[in-house]
């Protein structure tokens, strides 16, 4: 199932970052386009709007005096339910069923045709692979498949209370956390068929944040880190100043567009691999391997 970063590892990350980077606000990193002395600048960001940000992350960020930004999936805040990727993991992990019945697989690759499993481990593995596949298919088909999985695994009660409330968001903003947008429903934007659908996700999320908190969201974070030229253009047209990708490499202002700003995503891994992500070693190694092929 989805595995958040362990609080001990999270503090280890912040301790390392505090020694090797000048950590400041996201806007200052984007707009200053410089370094602080001999240290590169860095900003710490979060996506979605889970409540464990308040319970676990904020106290540690405060300990190190770090500024931060969080990008909200507004539909999840409204419904008090996690994003669909979390829901998919949760359903496959917690159901007692070992078969997807009444499930049309004709639009899925051969690897997903077998929908009856020997045990829980096989079911979870199927769910993980299906979730990754769903990120990159047509949005209407993805929604249809998610709905069918929900129907099949009706024995599972979806978790509530995992997301922040609008009052929580007002409070953390007053505390100094920058608020941005992460869409209304967390789709993979470049799979949406029409400009109208993409624009809805961009404007609905910003409008909802403004209505519920009075905060103007000026930065957008692409759900699943996915975008293309059309998405970038529509994001700018929707009124945002900047947009964040993932790209799993350090941000270089001279090489990047303001609407495809790179970030390094961290996972619940061992410290050696996590450290290699933070300092850019993994992205550099992958780049060299690609060049040598």
Helices and strands as residue ranges (DSSP letters): H 7-20, E 21-23, H 26-32, E 40-42, E 44-48, H 52-52, I 53-57, H 58-63, E 68-72, H 74-79, H 84-94, G 110-112, H 120-134, H 139-152, H 166-175, E 178-181, G 189-191, H 195-213, E 219-221, G 223-225, H 229-237, E 242-247, E 261-263, H 271-278, H 281-292
